[in-house]
Amino acid sequence: MIREGNQRDIPALLPLWLASTTMGHPFIPAEYWLESLPMVRDAWLPRAQTWIAERNGEPEGFISVLDEQFIGALFVAPDKLGRGIGAALLSHVKQRYDNLSLEVYQQNERAVTFYHAQGFRIEASAWQEETHHPTWIMRWWADQTPLR
């Protein structure tokens, strides 16, 4: 089930975020993510529109959209990967927005491949000064012509 999140969900989402982001970014020291947790908790998640995939009341993944167009997070619990949760969450927001963008680390090949399969296209590259790693800026439009 996918439901809209609210401020009360943030404490339950933080451990999922930390486990998923640490696993998905082994090229970045785990300490960086631990140091980022307060910013995610206090600034980023409260500003975002979030939807949560849950089973039996437990979050299995979530997606957060900032400013009605930027996917600031799409995280799935590491033990739930490969079950279609990420695709379902992405489909959920695609039904609500006509234009979505995101930033993904270039070294996170699993995520880049996933987003590409979901219709996102690389639009630009960027550099994350805090982590010293390059990223891709990817975009999806509702009316884009599918690639064959």
N, C-alpha and C positions, 0 to 999 in steps of 0.2 A: 504494500500500500504506500502511496506517495501522498503526503499531506503537507500543508503549509506550516512552516516553522514559526516560532515566536521567541521572544526573549528568554522565556523559561526553559527552552531547549538548549541554550548555549552550553551549560555545564555538561550535558550529555554528549554534545558534539565535539567538544575539545579533545577528549581522549581518542576519538575516532580520527579526528584531523591529525593529531600528533603521530599516531601509529601509521597512518596512511602516507603522510607527507615525508616522514622519516624513511619509510620503506621505499617510496617512489623516487627519492632523491639521495641515493647512497653516496653520491659524489659531493654532497654538502654535509659538513659536520652536524651531527645531531644536536649539538649545543646551540647552533644557530636557530633551530626550530624551537627549542626550549625557551630561548631568549625572545622569540617572536610570539610566544603564546599570549602574553598579556595584551599585545597589540591586536591580535586576532580576536580575543575575548572582549576587549573593551572598546575597540574602535571599528574594526572591520565587520565582524558578524552583526553587531547592532545596526549598522547602516544598510546591510544587504537584505534583499528579499530572498528567503531561503525556503527550500522544499526538502523534505526528509523522506527517504525510503526506509520504512521500518517493518519489522515482522515481530509479532507478539510484543509490541510496545518497545522494542529495542531498535535503535537506529542502525541501519546497515550501510547507509551512505547519505550524502546530502549534496545539494548544489545551491550556490548562492550567486545572485545576480545583483550587481551594483549599477546604479544609474540607468536601469532598464535596458542595458545592452552589454555590459561587461561581466563575463563569468569569472568571478573572483575565486571560485572554488568549485571543484567537483571531486569529491573524495568518497571512496568506498572502503569499508573495513577490509584490511588485508586478507582475512580469512573468507571473505565473500566475493573476491575478485573472480571474474569469468562467469558470472551468473546473470549478466544482463542488467545489473542494477544501474551502472553508469549510463548505459544506453537509454534505459527507461527514464532516468532523471533528465538526461539531455533532451529526449523527445518531449518530456513534460514542459520544459521551458521553451522549446521551439514552437510549441503550440500557443505560447503567450507573447512571443516577441518575433519581429520580422528580421531583425539584424542583431547578431551576437558576435562578440569578439572575446578573445582570451589571450593570455600569455602563458607559454609553457617552456620549460627548460629544454634546450635542444638535446641534451644528453638523456632526457627522459623519453627514450625511443618508444616505449610502450604507450605512453600518453599521446605522443605525436602521431603514431600510427592509428590509435583509437580515434582521435579527433578527425584525422583525415578520412577515415572510414565513415565517420558521421557527417561528412560533407563540409568540414572546415578546410579552408585553404590558407596557406602561408601568405601573409601580406607584407611582412617586414621582419627584420631581425632587430634585436635590442640587446643591451648589455646590462646585467644586474650588478651594480656597483657593490652592493652589500655582500653578495655571494661570489662575485668575480666569475660569473658564468653567463654564457650567451643564452638568449631565449628567442623563440619565434612568437610573433604576433599572428594569430590565426583568426579568420573571420568566416561567418556563415550568413547567408542571406536566404530568406524564405523563397524568393523567386529566382534563385540561381539555376542555371542549366546544369543538370547532373553530368558528371564526367563518365565516359564509358571506358 
